[in-house]
Amino acid sequence: MSLFKVYPLYDITPTKAKGCYVFDKKGNKYLDLYGGHAVISIGHGHKNYLKSITNQLDKIGFYSNYIVNDLQEKLSKKLLKQSNCKDYDLFMCNSGAEANENALQIASFHSKKSKIIAFKNSFHGRSNAALSITDNSDIKSQMNSQLNVKFLNFGDKESLIEEASKKDVSSIIFESIQGVGGLDEPNTEFVQLIRKICDENDICLIADEVQSGFGRTGDFFGFQKHKIKPDIIPMAKGMGNGFPVGGVLIDRKIKAKKGMLGSTFGGNHLACSAVLSVLDTIKEENLIQNSKEMGFYFKEKFSKINSIKTIKGRGLMLGLEFDFEVQNLRKKLIFEHNIFTGGSANKKLLRILPPLNINSTQIDLLFDALKKEGL
């Protein structure tokens, strides 16, 4: 028996990790500026995270959602207060793809319609409906063409108005900052137009915060920059700091019905403990402010490198765009400078998604490495 080989693997085997660093089985130390796709939010092995999960494991790790789990209620209250999202209910699941699947399902239940508007260069996950609204034909099968999805460009007001006016649209889903797509983002005027059009046409607005949520952008959620209130907010990745967990915030105008959604493992005791530790740490260590400040520092620092064409994103959801493809540069950063970074659909973009407690000295290590490469 062997593994089903779908991942292009780098020949590194991590055995432990701490803070912003990962260590391989040979004892080599790597600066983690990628966090496993924006998952590591409060740093590897954070004491609050370990204590919370360990303490919970001594009590109960899992049981069915058909019994009361008071940790879910505690988590919901803390999340709504800390994010300043009022009048939402929480449904918990296991991943970003599942969160987006549930978001689309909720919207269709509510609107009694099925068409979806998504945006070009989007990525929303690897399950069926999530792939249907993902703009990448290379990772889609024939099964993913069954949903009625219209892809638009950010800023295309005329097409947006035209599609919405057909009265068959259930939901519009957008990423505040596109992750896998390459750090593109809509401007405030366009996002506020989406909100207005949704209100006028009985359409649910879904803000996909799977990557951009939990302080990643310098706000708790990325959409908050635009001063709008989405109807549905899917989230995952950074909310569990590595523990598999996802969730959906749902405007209370959308009414729940028994049996409408379900998840075997969603919101289990260990998952809730992980998220609670993340929320506590974000607040105690002022990590949203650090995300914002380190984002400003990063942009100012790397603007001094002439070969960088554009610096994209905000907070600690960042991208360095060059005038060449970065695959070889990523390999050099890993194997010669011991720095993890990420790629994207934009082959010229280096993606930077470090833990939110990174400091300026650690950011400088990437700057120095790029300078040593003659950039």
Number of C-alpha atoms within 10 A of each C-alpha: 3 4 6 6 7 6 7 6 7 9 7 13 11 15 11 14 18 13 19 24 21 22 19 14 11 10 11 11 17 20 24 29 25 22 28 19 19 29 25 28 31 30 24 22 17 18 14 17 24 15 15 18 21 15 13 18 14 8 10 11 16 17 14 14 14 8 7 10 16 11 16 22 14 12 19 19 13 15 20 16 11 14 16 12 17 11 11 19 20 22 21 27 27 23 21 27 24 28 29 32 22 24 29 27 17 23 25 19 17 18 17 12 16 17 20 25 21 25 23 17 21 24 25 31 21 16 15 19 23 21 25 27 29 24 18 15 12 6 10 16 11 8 11 17 15 10 15 13 20 18 17 16 13 18 16 11 13 8 14 21 15 10 16 23 13 9 14 18 26 26 30 25 24 26 25 28 25 25 28 20 22 26 25 18 18 18 13 15 10 16 20 15 15 23 19 14 19 21 12 12 17 18 28 28 26 26 26 30 30 30 30 30 26 29 28 31 29 27 20 23 24 24 25 17 14 15 10 15 17 21 22 29 26 31 30 33 28 31 30 27 26 23 22 22 28 27 26 28 24 23 19 14 11 17 11 14 8 6 6 10 13 14 14 13 18 23 28 23 22 25 27 29 27 25 28 25 24 25 21 16 19 22 13 9 13 14 24 22 20 21 26 21 17 22 23 15 17 20 19 11 14 19 15 10 13 10 16 16 15 16 19 20 23 24 26 30 28 25 26 22 22 18 12 14 15 20 14 10 16 19 16 17 19 18 15 11 20 21 22 25 24 21 22 17 15 16 15 19 28 24 28 23 27 32 28 33 22 21 16 14 9 15 19 15 15 20 17 13 17 18 11 10 11 9 13
